[in-house]
Amino acid sequence: MEFKLQATDKQGKARAGLITTDHGTIATPIFMPVGTVGSVKAVHFHELENDIKAQIILGNTYHLYLRPGIEILKQAGGLHKFNSWTKPILTDSGGFQVFSLSSNRKLKEDGAHFRSHIDGSKHVFTPEGVVDIQRAI
């Protein structure tokens, strides 16, 4: 991945640039539709590409980890092949969900222990583990 600065505002801190990834180039600043579980609700990919001109979508690590799950995403060859989106995808850490579901989690020295909001199963997120999950996604 590479970021190339193209312009800066001389009177403020605004800037424009290009982020180049294996799946395409993103001109910044950018509107990034949120595809929490790998797709943007109620919007077809052809609408994202042709009407909205989306250059990237965001996927949520927490939600994708729980459903469809990392093993399914690995078997599919990653989220791009799973959902057929050919442009870049950014994944967040999933930390907001772990913290916002405070009744389902405990913070310990070894990571964030939480129960799935789907089925109550137990899980642990560590910084290293989340990066590994994001790589699989």
Sequence and secondary structure as in RCSB ss.txt:
>XXXX:A:sequence
MEFKLQATDKQGKARAGLITTDHGTIATPIFMPVGTVGSVKAVHFHELENDIKAQIILGNTYHLYLRPGIEILKQ
AGGLHKFNSWTKPILTDSGGFQVFSLSSNRKLKEDGAHFRSHIDGSKHVFTPEGVVDIQRAI
>XXXX:A:secstr
 EEEEEEE SSSS EEEEEEETTEEEEES    B TTSS TT  HHHHHHTS  S EEE HHHHIIIIIHHHHHH
HTSHHHHH   S EEE  SHHHHHHTGGGEEEETTEEEEE TTT  EEEE HHHHHHHHHH 
